[in-house]
Amino acid sequence: MTTPDADGLLAEQLLRLTRRVHRIQKRHLEASGVGITPAQFRLLRTLAHYGSPPRMADLAQRLEVVPRAVTTLVDGLEASGRVRRVPDPDNRRVIRIEITDVGRRTLGELRKARRTAAEDILAPLDTEQRAVFGGLLSALVDGTAVGHAGQALSAHGTDTGPAPNAPDGHC
């Protein structure tokens, strides 16, 4: 008789949860009627965090994808009026990507759909369980230890406060 591999079971559960999150988010994106892919949504979210329009190479690095993938995403978003290519004021050979007003409105609608998807996924958890879960997720994402009530701990075991509630942590 073999004993179950606890870490293997956890890894499988994480993969299943990730797939569920993607399915639910995709369903909510489709229901929102904005006609955008999850990858385009991610690019819009990332673009919104820049203080000034970035280069495509900057976006590719931030998204951890090849530049060609960003070109394809930008082409689709530009065709729908959500982003535009603008010349760099200091070097006209460089093209920067700027989010438009249509893109900002789309981003707002998509964030609502994402919050609804998160509510669906987290519905079985009460407030305390959500706090603990958030702390555990932060520990996995950030590589920090987790203490009582899901609060992240520094390397010295001191409380660094509750985990952030942002579903994707950085965008």
Order of alpha helices (4+ residues) and beta strands (2+ residues): alpha-alpha-alpha-alpha-beta-beta-alpha-alpha-beta-beta
